[in-house]
Amino acid sequence: MSKVNMLAHRMATKAIQLVDASGNPVVGKEVEMKQTNHEFLFGCGIFDVIDVANKKVPADRLAFQEEKLDKFLDLFNAATLPFYWGMFEQEEGKPRTKELQTAAKWLKDRNISVKGHPLCWHTLTAPWLLDMTNEEILRAQFDRIKRDVTDFKGLIDTWDVINEVVIMPIFDKYDNGITRISQDLGRVGIIKEMFAKTRLYNPEATLLLNDFNTSINYEILIDGCLNAGISIDAIGIQSHQHQGYWGLEKLEEVLDRFSSFGLPIHFTENTLTSGHLMPAEIEDLNDYQIPEWPSTEEFEERQAKEVEEMYTVLFEHPLVEAVTTWSFSDDGAWLGAPAGFLRKDNSEKPSYQVLKKLIKEDWSTNHQGKTDEQGVVTLEGFLGDYELICEGEKVSFKLEGSGERVQLVL
């Protein structure tokens, strides 16, 4: 299969008629159509934006943080913001709503699609839930969903509704309120309750089930949810690869298995390091704590090759809608791993440059043409947002699919 055919699902052909303010065709004019954004979501976790947007960065760090965010904005069109309950609402009744709203608005104003992560999770949940009965915990979780989904509607319309449910009822590292209620409700039961409540308060939102477990246990759980009538908008797959790149064979095998449900797939938390690999015997990634985890020239080249292959496979797959790398920069990266596209000093790694070439060049459309006697020019391009330029005038439009002719007024 040719490269073009492998990406046919990412593209469309559209006849565009250009008319003037009186409705007359703009005939025989040179036009340029430049893609300004992708329909596909290329994302990153970008928690740094919270302090920047809320003007809480020390003066001596501001230029550094702004440079980091400029590089983020130059590459990505999607972002994940943290809603870990224990951090978002450390003290009951005092959520960080305004701070996160400011950050979400900052991103949305810059044409970045924002996802909240997560609404329900046993890890990093509110410690004060342990003072409640299970019935009270469930009510508090429902209230949390109602408040946050309502408060962020229009700013955040994509949510990881519930996180890591495969392990949730048997999680035993420490006691927590969410594991308690998951044991009462069962895996499918708690998912059904959380999805129903989230859907109630934002019916148009994109709702994900998210997990790091890519075994048959996750498949069984998804199957159980669908049989129970739960409307899952997308399957979230975590792919933290601190212990080594999955490789082409595993990546395609995971895609094949989870494609059987016919649902959109989002790779929600992707990690590929540019340093040494975490030892294979580590079962919980959080248990690997070392003073320094350096990025090296050799491993940066390895990371770049892995990024190029993985993103290419995912972009070519018809059910994949989004890929989110978890750490944009090594500065503040999870577990201290050199897992970012930027080094700690904000300099770009080869992986940044490789991905930028894919997104901005290989998978982007910039078309020149000339209108015919009806004012029509045809565009074949990647799905997304465009800007048409004719004799210094600009008009924006969206390429969503092939079909009827689109009329633009210049």
MOWO-V456581 format. One line per field, one symbol per residue. ss: DSSP state (a for helix, b for strand, c for the rest). phi: phi as a letter, one per 20 degrees, with the letter a starting at -180 (. if undefined). burial: + if it has 9 or more other ideal C-beta (glycine too) atoms within 8 Angstrom, else -. A space follows every 10 residues. Layout:
# MOWO-V456581
ss: ???
phi: ???
burial: ???
This chain:
# MOWO-V456581
ss: ccaaaacaaa bbbbbbbbbc ccccbccccb bbbbbbbbcc bbbbbcccaa aaacccccaa aaaaaaaaaa aaaccccbbb bbccaaaacc ccccccaaaa aaaaaaaacc ccbbbbbbbb ccccccaaaa accaaaaaaa aaaaaaaaaa accccccbbb bbbcaaaacc ccccccaaaa aaaaacaaaa aaaaaaaaaa accccbbbbb bccccaaaaa aaaaaaaccc cccbbbbbbb bcccccaaaa aaaaaaaaac cccbbbbbbb bbcccccccc ccccaaaccc ccccccaaaa aaaaaaaaaa aaaaaacccb bbbbbcccbc cccaaacccc cbcccccbca aaaaaaaaaa aacccbbbbb cccccbbbbb bbcbbbbbbb ccbbbbbbbc cccccbbbbc
phi: .fgfffdgfe cbdbededce fenegeemdf cccdfdaeff edcbfbfgff fffeldeggf dfffffffff ffffddcbbd decggfefcf dgncfegfff fffffgfffd mdfddecdeb afelefffff edffffffff fffffgffff fdgneccccf fbdlfgegfd fcfafbfffg ffffenffff fgffffffff ebgefeddec beedffffff ffgffffenf eeebeecebf dfepggnfff gffffffeff emegddeebd ccedcfefgf ffedgffecc fccfecgfff ffgfffffff ffffffffee dbcdefdfcf fnfgmmfede edffemfeeg fffffffffe dfdcdcddbc fefdmdcddd bffqeccdcb lnecbebded rfqffdddee
burial: ------+--+ ++-++++++- ----+++-+- +++++--+-+ ++++++-+++ ++++--+--- -+--+++++- +++-++++++ ++++++-++- ------+-++ ++++++++-- -+++++++++ +++-++--+- -+-+--++-+ ++-+++++++ -++-++++++ ++++++-++- +----+++++ ++--+-++-+ +++++-+++- ++--+-++++ +-++---++- ++++++---+ -+++++++++ +++--+---- ++-++-+++- +-++++++++ +++++-++-- -+--+--+-- --+-+---++ ++++-+++++ +++++-+-++ ++++++++++ +-+-+-++++ +++--+-+++ +++++++++- --+++-+-+- ++--+++++- ++++++++++ ----+++-+- -----+-+-+
